[in-house]
Structure formats: C-alpha cells, structure tokens
C-alpha cells in the first residue's frame, strides 16, 4: 500500500485536527486475569509468566490464531508480544518487539495522545478504543485500536487489538469527494438501489418490472430542482417509475438499455417546466454491473432547453439560408432564360421592316424582359 494513498486525517476532526481520535472510553474498571487460563507449564520456576514463551503456551496459540494484529504492552509502553497477524501489515512482525507502542504513531502530537490513553488504561484499568494512523514496520495503516488491561500473576499488561480500516477509510474519503463533486455538477443525478440484482438472462419485461421498482438512495440538489423539490432528501425512497415513467421516448430508452446489457444509454424528452413552458431534458441511464448482473444504477438528467433553443435557431437560420440559395439559383436560371428570349427578339427585329406592326410588338416584348427601376 503506497503511503501517498493513505488518508491522513479523520473527516470528523477537520484537516487540522489530530489523527488519533478517541472514540470510546468507559468508567467501568475491567481487567482480564489470565492466570487461571495458564497451566503450570506456562510458568517459569519463579512462578511468573515468561512472555518469551507465549507462542508455545495454550493461550499463546489462541492469540496466534486471531486474524487481526494482537500486541502485549508492559507498563513502560514497550511491546513485549505480537502475534502472526501483524505480518499482514508488517514484513517481519518480530521487528517491532521491544519498541515503544506510542511510537507506532508517526506524529509527535499523536504519540502524546496515545501515551495518555495507555497510561489511563494501566491506572484506571478501563478499556479504551481509538482510531489513528499507525506505522508498523515500513507500512502505514489507518487503524482502530482496542486497549484492555490484563494481568498475569502479579504482572499487569495491556492487550492491544489493531483493526486495519484503511480500505474503509479510503472508501469514506472517496465517497466524501464524490459527494462534493456530484453536488457541484450542473447535471441532475440520482442513485437507485434494487431489491434484487437483475441479470441479462431475465425476460425483458421481468427485468423492466424489477428496475422500475428500484428506489432512490442518493443524489444531488440539481436533480431535486429538475423535479421541483427543494432538497434531494425529499426524493429519497421514491421509485424509479415515479421519476422516470415508462412512457414516450422513455420506453425505447429502457428497452435499449436492457437489451444491450445496461451500458450508458441516453435519450431526449420534452416535458413541462415549473414555469408552465416546455423544457427539454437529456436522460441517461448508467448501470452498475458485475458479471452481467445489474446491482444498481444511476439516472442522470440534464436540462438542455437552451441547447435545444439554439439548435432550433440554427436550424431556422439554415433553412433561411437554403431558401436564399434556392431563390438565387432560380433567379440565375430565370436570367438565363430571359437572355435567350432577348436574343431571339433582337434577331427578329433585325429581319423585320421598321414600318411593320411586328416591330412595335417586338419592342414591347423586349421592354417586358427588364425589371422597371423604382
């Protein structure tokens, strides 16, 4: 895991807050006594528990089977035992033996905070749980650490259980970033959850029936505005068939989307706006698909009324331009015809006597070929 990908703060604390966040503290005094679960073979000749041999002890074998890192910490804050699960996040679990537990937390402020928590567990014998960034060997993780007081004969220790929450933390941070990004979009978008996955093998009408029953679980303010709501929360839980009914162009979009296996599909619709005028929307269905199974999906809506108006205006201009070109062509062809007529009239006049009546008629026809000046 690359350190650059590791979240470095808890969103609840803010960017300048401490990375270690105590999430649980209790006033109930509680110490686990291990003496009764240990056999005489687990004890040294002085009747004290030999932590170096804990791997061979029955209780030690149990700890080794625990799938999350387990550490024992002595009153000086030194790590005196680790189980095999530590190797999940560290190349060699034994390298941290003998090191200071608070120093697993890389920031000086965190070290002080963890030291205080550890001292409280020793003195008050109360379980504590906190979250923070730990550096185990060369690896950094975001973990939840549980501390409990334990006793072996006269020796008091603290048992530390470390849960690696790095994937969960990264997912939460990504969700936060996604939410901020979605809220900034000028496109209305809403996520729908299905009660059951929809497979491509289902008959089309059955698949469509399940999809129409899906409910909105998340979205942004723009989607709420398009549907005349003040906040997206007012739409959560609404079924898809209410927000995108099976009618008109929508029906063709649904069938195309299902037939193609739930890819990104779009279609435009004309609807009445909040002002009583006509608005145009671009609707897009985006499937969340795994192994040909539709697990959920997004519906995006974009108001393209202005784009449609511009498109229609451009179309009108193109029509006018086409009419102008057509008229120009007709005028040009008509001029060519008139040129032929004038040529024939002039030829006729050349072969006609000037005193004849035909000459006067030809002059009138020649005059008619010219548009009078205004």
C-alpha positions as CSV (number, residue, x, y, z in Angstrom):
1,X,0.0,0.0,0.0
2,X,1.5,3.3,-1.1
3,X,1.8,5.9,1.7
4,X,0.6,8.6,-0.6
5,X,-2.8,6.8,-0.8
6,X,-3.2,6.7,2.9
7,X,-5.8,9.0,4.5
8,X,-4.0,11.3,7.0
9,X,-6.9,12.7,9.0
10,X,-10.4,11.9,10.2
11,X,-13.0,13.9,8.3
12,X,-14.9,14.4,11.6
13,X,-11.8,16.2,13.1
14,X,-11.1,18.5,10.2
15,X,-7.8,18.9,8.3
16,X,-6.0,20.5,11.2
17,X,-7.3,18.0,13.9
18,X,-5.4,15.2,15.5
19,X,-5.1,12.0,13.5
20,X,-5.7,9.9,16.6
21,X,-9.3,10.1,17.6
22,X,-10.6,8.5,20.8
23,X,-14.0,7.1,20.1
24,X,-14.7,5.1,23.3
25,X,-13.9,5.4,26.9
26,X,-15.7,3.8,29.9
27,X,-15.6,4.3,33.6
28,X,-16.1,0.6,34.3
29,X,-12.9,-1.0,35.7
30,X,-12.2,-4.2,33.9
31,X,-9.1,-6.3,33.9
32,X,-8.8,-9.7,32.3
33,X,-7.0,-12.1,34.5
34,X,-5.0,-14.7,32.5
35,X,-3.6,-16.6,35.5
36,X,-6.4,-19.1,35.6
37,X,-6.2,-20.0,31.9
38,X,-2.4,-20.7,32.1
39,X,-1.0,-24.1,33.0
40,X,2.0,-24.7,35.2
41,X,3.9,-25.5,32.1
42,X,3.4,-21.9,31.0
43,X,5.1,-20.5,34.2
44,X,8.8,-20.1,34.9
45,X,10.5,-21.5,38.0
46,X,9.8,-18.2,39.8
47,X,6.0,-18.7,39.1
48,X,5.8,-15.7,36.7
49,X,4.7,-15.8,33.1
50,X,7.5,-15.9,30.6
51,X,6.3,-13.8,27.7
52,X,9.1,-15.1,25.5
53,X,7.5,-18.5,25.6
54,X,3.9,-17.3,25.0
55,X,3.9,-18.7,21.5
56,X,4.2,-22.2,23.0
57,X,1.5,-21.6,25.7
58,X,-2.0,-22.7,25.1
59,X,-3.3,-19.1,25.4
60,X,-0.5,-18.0,23.1
61,X,-1.6,-20.5,20.5
62,X,-5.1,-19.0,20.7
63,X,-3.7,-15.5,20.2
64,X,-1.7,-16.7,17.2
65,X,-5.0,-17.8,15.5
66,X,-6.6,-14.4,15.9
67,X,-6.8,-12.9,12.3
68,X,-6.0,-9.3,13.4
69,X,-2.8,-7.9,15.0
70,X,-2.5,-8.6,18.7
71,X,0.1,-6.9,20.9
72,X,1.0,-7.1,24.6
73,X,2.3,-3.9,26.1
74,X,4.1,-3.6,29.5
75,X,3.8,-0.6,31.9
76,X,6.8,1.1,30.3
77,X,4.8,1.2,27.0
78,X,7.1,-1.5,25.4
79,X,5.7,-4.1,23.1
80,X,6.5,-7.5,24.6
81,X,4.4,-9.8,22.3
82,X,2.9,-9.7,18.8
83,X,1.0,-12.5,17.0
84,X,1.4,-13.7,13.5
85,X,-1.3,-11.4,12.1
86,X,1.0,-8.4,12.5
87,X,2.8,-9.8,9.4
88,X,-0.2,-8.8,7.4
89,X,0.8,-5.2,7.7
90,X,4.5,-5.6,8.5
91,X,7.1,-7.6,6.6
92,X,8.6,-9.0,9.9
93,X,6.3,-8.9,13.0
94,X,9.3,-9.5,15.3
95,X,11.0,-6.3,14.3
96,X,8.5,-4.3,16.5
97,X,9.1,-6.3,19.6
98,X,10.9,-4.2,22.2
99,X,9.8,-1.0,20.6
100,X,7.6,1.7,22.2
101,X,3.9,1.2,21.4
102,X,3.1,5.0,21.3
103,X,5.9,5.5,18.7
104,X,4.0,3.3,16.2
105,X,2.0,6.6,15.7
106,X,4.2,8.8,13.4
107,X,3.2,12.3,14.6
108,X,4.6,13.8,17.9
109,X,1.1,15.0,18.8
110,X,-0.3,11.6,18.3
111,X,2.5,10.0,20.5
112,X,1.5,12.2,23.4
113,X,-2.2,11.4,22.9
114,X,-1.7,7.7,22.7
115,X,0.7,7.8,25.8
116,X,-2.0,9.4,27.8
117,X,-4.6,6.8,26.7
118,X,-2.2,3.9,27.5
119,X,-1.4,5.4,31.0
120,X,-5.2,5.7,31.6
121,X,-5.7,2.0,30.8
122,X,-2.9,1.0,33.2
123,X,-4.0,3.2,36.1
124,X,-7.8,3.2,35.7
125,X,-7.9,-0.4,34.1
126,X,-10.6,0.8,31.8
127,X,-10.9,-0.4,28.1
128,X,-10.3,2.3,25.5
129,X,-10.7,2.4,21.7
130,X,-9.3,5.0,19.3
131,X,-8.6,5.5,15.6
132,X,-5.5,6.8,14.0
133,X,-2.6,6.3,11.6
134,X,-0.1,3.6,12.7
135,X,3.3,2.9,11.2
136,X,4.1,-0.8,11.6
137,X,7.5,-1.6,10.1
138,X,7.5,0.3,6.8
139,X,3.8,0.2,6.4
140,X,1.2,2.9,7.3
141,X,-2.4,1.9,8.0
142,X,-5.5,3.7,9.3
143,X,-6.5,1.5,12.2
144,X,-8.9,1.2,15.1
145,X,-7.0,0.1,18.3
146,X,-8.7,-1.5,21.3
147,X,-6.8,-1.5,24.6
148,X,-7.7,-3.6,27.6
149,X,-6.0,-4.2,30.9
150,X,-4.8,-7.8,31.6
151,X,-3.0,-9.4,34.5
152,X,-0.8,-12.5,34.7
153,X,0.0,-13.3,38.3
154,X,1.4,-10.0,39.6
155,X,2.3,-8.7,36.2
156,X,0.0,-6.1,34.6
157,X,-0.1,-5.7,30.9
158,X,-2.2,-4.1,28.2
159,X,-3.7,-6.1,25.4
160,X,-3.9,-4.2,22.1
161,X,-6.0,-5.3,19.1
162,X,-5.5,-3.4,15.9
163,X,-8.1,-3.4,13.1
164,X,-6.9,-2.2,9.7
165,X,-9.6,0.2,8.5
166,X,-7.5,1.6,5.6
167,X,-9.8,0.3,2.8
168,X,-12.9,1.6,4.7
169,X,-11.3,4.9,5.4
170,X,-10.2,5.4,1.8
171,X,-13.7,4.5,0.7
172,X,-15.3,7.0,3.1
173,X,-12.9,9.7,1.8
174,X,-13.7,8.9,-1.8
175,X,-17.4,9.0,-1.0
176,X,-16.9,12.4,0.5
177,X,-15.0,13.6,-2.5
178,X,-17.6,12.1,-4.8
179,X,-20.5,13.8,-2.9
180,X,-18.8,17.2,-3.2
181,X,-18.2,16.6,-6.9
182,X,-21.7,15.4,-7.6
183,X,-23.2,18.4,-5.7
184,X,-21.2,20.8,-8.0
185,X,-22.4,19.2,-11.2
186,X,-24.9,21.1,-13.3
187,X,-26.4,17.7,-14.2
188,X,-29.1,16.2,-12.0
189,X,-28.0,12.7,-10.8
190,X,-29.6,10.2,-8.5
191,X,-28.6,6.6,-7.5
192,X,-31.1,3.8,-7.4
193,X,-30.9,0.5,-5.4
194,X,-32.5,-2.7,-6.5
195,X,-34.2,-5.1,-4.1
196,X,-32.6,-7.9,-6.1
197,X,-29.9,-7.9,-8.8
198,X,-31.2,-8.0,-12.4
199,X,-29.4,-10.4,-14.8
200,X,-29.3,-10.2,-18.6
201,X,-30.8,-13.7,-18.7
202,X,-34.2,-12.5,-17.3
203,X,-37.0,-11.9,-19.8
204,X,-37.1,-8.3,-20.8
205,X,-40.4,-7.4,-19.2
206,X,-39.5,-9.1,-15.9
207,X,-36.2,-7.2,-15.8
208,X,-38.0,-3.9,-16.6
209,X,-40.6,-4.6,-13.8
210,X,-37.8,-5.0,-11.3
211,X,-35.9,-1.9,-12.5
212,X,-39.0,0.3,-12.3
213,X,-39.4,-0.7,-8.6
214,X,-35.9,0.5,-7.7
215,X,-35.7,3.2,-5.1
216,X,-33.7,6.4,-5.0
217,X,-31.0,6.2,-2.3
218,X,-28.7,9.3,-3.0
219,X,-28.4,12.2,-5.4
220,X,-27.7,15.9,-5.8
221,X,-29.6,19.2,-5.5
222,X,-29.9,19.7,-9.3
223,X,-31.9,16.5,-9.7
224,X,-34.3,17.7,-6.9
225,X,-34.6,21.1,-8.7
226,X,-35.5,19.5,-12.0
227,X,-38.3,17.6,-10.3
228,X,-39.5,20.7,-8.4
229,X,-38.2,19.7,-5.0
230,X,-36.2,21.8,-2.6
231,X,-33.8,19.1,-1.4
232,X,-32.7,15.7,-2.6
233,X,-33.7,14.1,0.7
234,X,-37.4,14.7,-0.3
235,X,-36.9,12.3,-3.2
236,X,-35.1,9.5,-1.4
237,X,-37.1,6.3,-1.3
238,X,-39.1,7.3,-4.4
239,X,-39.4,4.5,-7.0
240,X,-37.9,4.9,-10.4
241,X,-41.3,4.6,-12.2
242,X,-42.4,7.8,-10.5
243,X,-39.3,9.8,-11.5
244,X,-38.8,8.3,-15.0
245,X,-42.1,6.8,-16.0
246,X,-42.4,4.1,-18.7
247,X,-43.9,6.3,-21.5
248,X,-43.0,8.1,-24.7
249,X,-39.3,8.2,-25.5
250,X,-38.5,6.7,-22.1
251,X,-39.9,3.3,-23.1
252,X,-37.5,3.0,-26.0
253,X,-34.6,4.0,-23.8
254,X,-35.4,1.4,-21.2
255,X,-35.7,-1.4,-23.8
256,X,-32.4,-0.4,-25.5
257,X,-30.6,-0.2,-22.1
258,X,-31.8,-3.7,-21.1
259,X,-31.2,-5.3,-24.5
260,X,-27.6,-4.0,-24.6
261,X,-26.7,-5.2,-21.0
262,X,-27.1,-2.0,-19.1
263,X,-24.4,0.2,-20.6
264,X,-24.6,4.1,-20.7
265,X,-27.7,5.0,-22.7
266,X,-29.2,8.4,-23.4
267,X,-32.4,9.8,-24.9
268,X,-34.0,13.3,-25.0
269,X,-37.5,14.1,-23.8
270,X,-39.8,17.1,-23.8
271,X,-41.6,18.0,-20.6
272,X,-43.5,20.8,-18.9
273,X,-41.3,23.1,-16.8
274,X,-42.1,24.7,-13.5
275,X,-42.9,28.0,-15.3
276,X,-45.5,26.2,-17.5
277,X,-43.3,26.3,-20.6
278,X,-41.8,23.4,-22.4
279,X,-38.3,22.2,-21.4
280,X,-36.1,19.6,-22.9
281,X,-34.1,17.0,-20.9
282,X,-31.4,14.6,-21.8
283,X,-31.9,11.4,-19.7
284,X,-29.0,9.0,-19.2
285,X,-29.1,5.5,-17.5
286,X,-25.8,4.2,-16.2
287,X,-25.7,0.6,-14.9
288,X,-23.5,-0.7,-12.0
289,X,-22.8,-4.1,-13.5
290,X,-20.8,-7.0,-12.2
291,X,-20.6,-10.3,-14.1
292,X,-23.6,-9.4,-16.2
293,X,-25.7,-8.7,-13.0
294,X,-27.1,-5.2,-12.6
295,X,-26.5,-4.4,-8.9
296,X,-27.8,-0.8,-9.0
297,X,-27.7,2.2,-11.4
298,X,-27.7,5.9,-11.9
299,X,-30.2,8.2,-13.6
300,X,-28.7,11.5,-14.9
301,X,-30.8,14.3,-16.2
302,X,-29.5,17.4,-17.9
303,X,-31.7,20.4,-18.8
304,X,-30.9,21.1,-22.5
305,X,-33.6,23.6,-23.1
306,X,-31.2,26.4,-24.0
307,X,-29.2,24.0,-26.2
308,X,-32.4,22.9,-27.9
309,X,-33.4,26.5,-28.5
310,X,-30.0,27.2,-30.0
311,X,-30.3,24.1,-32.1
312,X,-33.8,25.2,-33.4
313,X,-32.5,28.7,-34.1
314,X,-29.6,27.3,-36.0
315,X,-32.0,25.1,-37.9
316,X,-34.2,28.1,-38.8
317,X,-31.1,30.0,-40.0
318,X,-30.0,27.1,-42.1
319,X,-33.5,26.8,-43.6
320,X,-33.5,30.5,-44.5
321,X,-30.0,30.2,-46.0
322,X,-31.2,27.2,-48.0
323,X,-34.2,29.3,-49.3
324,X,-31.9,32.2,-50.2
325,X,-29.6,29.8,-52.1
326,X,-32.6,28.3,-53.9
327,X,-34.0,31.7,-54.7
328,X,-30.6,32.8,-56.1
329,X,-30.5,29.7,-58.2
330,X,-33.9,30.3,-59.6
331,X,-33.1,33.9,-60.4
332,X,-30.0,32.9,-62.1
333,X,-31.8,30.3,-64.2
334,X,-34.5,32.8,-65.0
335,X,-32.0,35.3,-66.2
336,X,-30.5,32.7,-68.5
337,X,-34.0,32.1,-69.9
338,X,-34.6,35.8,-70.4
339,X,-31.2,36.2,-72.1
340,X,-32.3,33.6,-74.7
341,X,-35.7,35.4,-75.1
342,X,-34.0,38.8,-75.6
343,X,-31.5,37.3,-78.1
344,X,-34.4,35.9,-80.2
345,X,-36.3,39.2,-80.0
346,X,-33.3,41.1,-81.3
347,X,-32.8,38.7,-84.1
348,X,-36.5,39.0,-85.1
349,X,-36.2,42.8,-85.2
350,X,-33.2,42.7,-87.4
351,X,-35.2,40.7,-90.0
352,X,-38.3,42.9,-89.8
353,X,-39.1,46.1,-91.6
354,X,-39.1,49.1,-89.3
355,X,-42.6,50.2,-90.6
356,X,-44.2,46.9,-89.9
357,X,-46.5,46.3,-86.9
358,X,-44.4,43.4,-85.8
359,X,-41.6,45.7,-84.9
360,X,-43.7,47.5,-82.4
361,X,-44.8,44.2,-80.8
362,X,-41.2,43.0,-80.6
363,X,-40.2,46.3,-78.8
364,X,-42.9,45.8,-76.2
365,X,-41.8,42.3,-75.6
366,X,-38.2,43.4,-75.2
367,X,-39.2,46.0,-72.7
368,X,-41.2,43.5,-70.7
369,X,-38.0,41.4,-70.1
370,X,-36.5,44.2,-68.0
371,X,-37.5,44.9,-64.4
372,X,-38.5,48.6,-64.1
373,X,-36.3,50.7,-61.9
374,X,-38.0,52.1,-58.8
